[in-house]
Amino acid sequence: MGNLLYLIAVVLIIAWLVGFFAYSAGGIIHILLVLAIISVLVRLIKGDKV
């Protein structure tokens, strides 16, 4: 389950970068970035190893 959380975070960060540089989609891109950062922080706090 931890690998899935990490994968989702990476996909959201990539989607944010693509959206930030390619399109002007507004607030949804920043929501994706916040969700990705929260996912990574939760993983780091839990101390799961890859």
VOPAGU-2260 file (C-alpha; in pm, 1 decimal, decimal comma):
REM VOPAGU-2260
SITE   aa  ch    i         X         Y         Z
SITE  MET   A    0       0,0       0,0       0,0
SITE  GLY   A    1     292,4     232,8      67,2
SITE  ASN   A    2     427,3     191,5    -285,2
SITE  LEU   A    3      85,5     282,4    -423,2
SITE  LEU   A    4      80,1     599,7    -212,5
SITE  TYR   A    5     425,6     694,2    -337,3
SITE  LEU   A    6     325,0     622,6    -698,1
SITE  ILE   A    7      15,2     841,6    -666,2
SITE  ALA   A    8     225,9    1124,0    -522,9
SITE  VAL   A    9     473,5    1103,7    -811,4
SITE  VAL   A   10     193,5    1099,6   -1070,1
SITE  LEU   A   11      29,4    1402,7    -908,1
SITE  ILE   A   12     356,6    1595,8    -905,6
SITE  ILE   A   13     416,2    1515,3   -1272,9
SITE  ALA   A   14      58,5    1616,9   -1357,8
SITE  TRP   A   15     109,7    1943,2   -1169,4
SITE  LEU   A   16     432,4    2018,6   -1354,8
SITE  VAL   A   17     276,6    1944,0   -1692,8
SITE  GLY   A   18     -29,3    2150,8   -1610,9
SITE  PHE   A   19     173,9    2435,1   -1465,7
SITE  PHE   A   20     395,5    2472,0   -1769,8
SITE  ALA   A   21     159,7    2365,5   -2049,7
SITE  TYR   A   22    -186,6    2484,5   -1952,3
SITE  SER   A   23    -357,6    2745,4   -1743,0
SITE  ALA   A   24    -601,4    2524,2   -1553,0
SITE  GLY   A   25    -623,5    2739,1   -1241,5
SITE  GLY   A   26    -662,3    2608,0    -888,7
SITE  ILE   A   27    -701,3    2237,3    -968,5
SITE  ILE   A   28    -330,2    2208,4   -1046,3
SITE  HIS   A   29    -235,6    2349,1    -708,3
SITE  ILE   A   30    -480,0    2113,8    -537,0
SITE  LEU   A   31    -302,1    1822,6    -707,2
SITE  LEU   A   32      32,3    1953,1    -584,0
SITE  VAL   A   33     -94,6    1984,5    -227,2
SITE  LEU   A   34    -231,9    1628,8    -237,7
SITE  ALA   A   35     101,3    1498,3    -365,5
SITE  ILE   A   36     296,0    1676,7     -92,3
SITE  ILE   A   37      57,1    1548,6     175,3
SITE  SER   A   38      99,5    1194,2      44,0
SITE  VAL   A   39     478,4    1218,0      60,5
SITE  LEU   A   40     469,5    1371,0     409,7
SITE  VAL   A   41     238,9    1098,6     538,5
SITE  ARG   A   42     476,6     837,5     402,8
SITE  LEU   A   43     776,4    1005,4     564,4
SITE  ILE   A   44     599,6    1047,1     899,3
SITE  LYS   A   45     490,6     684,3     904,7
SITE  GLY   A   46     852,2     585,3     841,2
SITE  ASP   A   47     773,9     325,5     574,9
SITE  LYS   A   48    1073,1     189,7     389,1
SITE  VAL   A   49    1069,4     136,5      15,7
